Amino acid sequence: MFMFYTVFVFGVLMFFLSIVYLVLGFIERFDSYFQLICGIFVFAVGVCLLCITVPNLKEFILRDFQKTVGSCVVDYAIGGREKLSYDITFENGEVYFFDDVPYLESYGKKHVYYCEVQHTKNKRFEIDYKIFNQKGGRLIAPEY
């Protein structure tokens, strides 16, 4: 959720600050085309960030998320600079990525868990996860 609000705030700031910059630049005349192009670029990035976050804003404010449950496989991949990224793959092929999955007994396709993943309706943002033991239903992760 922190990432969503961070992207949203950056989008709003870039959008409004670029509008102010462009209006003041047109009033006082830009010194070069480079300044105009930079202003338009920042405006475009702000609009793109808002296009990503605004459709989900209502869900985040009202905390109206969907939950996917079922058998899943937890696997990890090494990203840039040795950062671990975990993916939770369900039987139906849906994949959700998290950075903070704690230590589990085993990973990979041979070890099946029961998972609950909370996400937005369009599945663009993952919110929370719970990993249970397949046999006993005991909560394995996260351990609060």
C-alpha positions in Angstrom: 0.0 0.0 0.0 2.9 2.3 0.7 4.0 1.9 -2.9 0.6 2.8 -4.2 0.4 6.0 -2.2 3.9 7.0 -3.1 3.3 6.6 -6.9 0.0 8.5 -6.5 1.6 11.4 -4.6 4.5 11.6 -7.2 2.0 11.6 -10.0 0.0 14.5 -8.5 3.1 16.5 -7.7 4.6 16.0 -11.2 1.3 16.8 -12.8 0.6 20.1 -11.0 4.2 21.3 -10.8 4.7 20.7 -14.5 1.6 22.7 -15.3 2.8 25.6 -13.2 6.2 25.3 -14.8 4.8 25.3 -18.4 2.4 28.2 -17.7 5.2 30.3 -16.2 7.5 29.3 -19.0 5.0 30.4 -21.7 4.4 33.7 -19.9 8.1 34.5 -19.5 9.2 32.8 -22.7 11.4 29.7 -22.4 15.1 30.2 -22.9 15.4 27.0 -25.0 13.5 24.2 -26.4 15.1 21.9 -23.9 13.2 23.5 -21.0 10.0 23.1 -22.9 10.7 19.5 -23.7 11.6 18.8 -20.0 8.3 20.4 -18.9 6.3 18.3 -21.3 8.2 15.2 -20.3 7.5 15.7 -16.6 3.8 16.4 -17.4 3.6 13.2 -19.4 5.2 11.1 -16.7 2.8 12.6 -14.1 -0.2 11.8 -16.3 1.1 8.2 -16.7 1.5 7.7 -13.0 -2.0 9.1 -12.4 -3.4 6.7 -15.1 -1.9 3.8 -13.2 -3.2 4.8 -9.7 -6.4 6.7 -10.1 -8.5 3.7 -11.3 -7.6 2.0 -8.0 -7.9 5.0 -5.7 -11.5 4.2 -4.6 -10.5 0.6 -3.6 -7.6 1.9 -1.5 -9.7 4.5 0.3 -12.6 2.2 1.0 -10.3 -0.9 1.5 -12.5 -2.8 -0.9 -10.1 -5.6 -2.0 -10.6 -9.0 -3.6 -9.1 -12.2 -2.2 -7.8 -15.1 -4.2 -7.6 -18.4 -2.3 -6.4 -21.9 -3.2 -3.5 -24.2 -3.6 -0.3 -22.4 -4.6 3.4 -22.7 -5.2 5.8 -20.2 -3.6 9.1 -19.7 -5.5 11.8 -17.1 -5.5 14.0 -15.4 -8.1 17.1 -13.4 -7.6 16.7 -9.9 -9.0 19.1 -7.1 -9.5 21.9 -6.7 -6.9 20.9 -10.0 -5.3 17.5 -8.9 -4.1 15.1 -11.7 -3.7 11.7 -11.5 -5.2 9.0 -14.1 -4.4 6.1 -15.1 -6.6 3.0 -16.9 -5.5 1.5 -19.0 -8.3 -2.0 -20.4 -8.0 -3.3 -23.5 -9.8 -5.2 -21.4 -12.3 -2.0 -19.6 -13.4 -2.4 -16.3 -11.5 0.9 -15.0 -10.3 1.4 -12.4 -7.5 4.8 -10.9 -6.6 6.0 -9.9 -3.1 9.3 -8.7 -1.8 8.8 -9.7 1.8 7.9 -13.3 1.9 9.5 -14.8 5.0 11.5 -18.0 5.3 9.6 -21.1 4.4 10.6 -24.8 4.8 10.8 -25.3 1.1 10.2 -23.5 -2.2 9.4 -24.7 -5.7 6.8 -26.7 -7.6 7.2 -29.8 -5.5 5.9 -28.1 -2.4 2.3 -27.0 -2.5 0.8 -24.6 0.1 -2.6 -23.1 0.6 -2.5 -19.3 0.0 -4.7 -16.3 0.4 -3.7 -13.2 -1.5 -5.5 -9.9 -1.2 -5.3 -7.7 -4.3 -7.2 -4.9 -6.2 -10.0 -5.9 -8.5 -7.9 -5.4 -11.7 -5.0 -7.4 -10.0 -2.6 -4.5 -10.6 -1.6 -4.1 -6.9 -1.0 -6.9 -4.4 -1.9 -6.0 -0.9 -1.3 -8.9 1.5 -0.8 -12.6 1.6 -1.2 -15.6 4.0 0.5 -18.9 3.4 -0.9 -22.0 5.2 0.2 -25.6 5.6 -1.6 -27.6 2.9 -2.3 -30.5 5.3 -3.1 -29.0 8.6 -4.2 -25.5 7.7 -1.7 -24.0 10.1 -0.6 -20.4 9.3 3.0 -20.5 8.2 3.5 -16.9 6.9 3.5 -14.1 7.7 4.1 -14.7 11.4 2.9 -11.6 13.1 
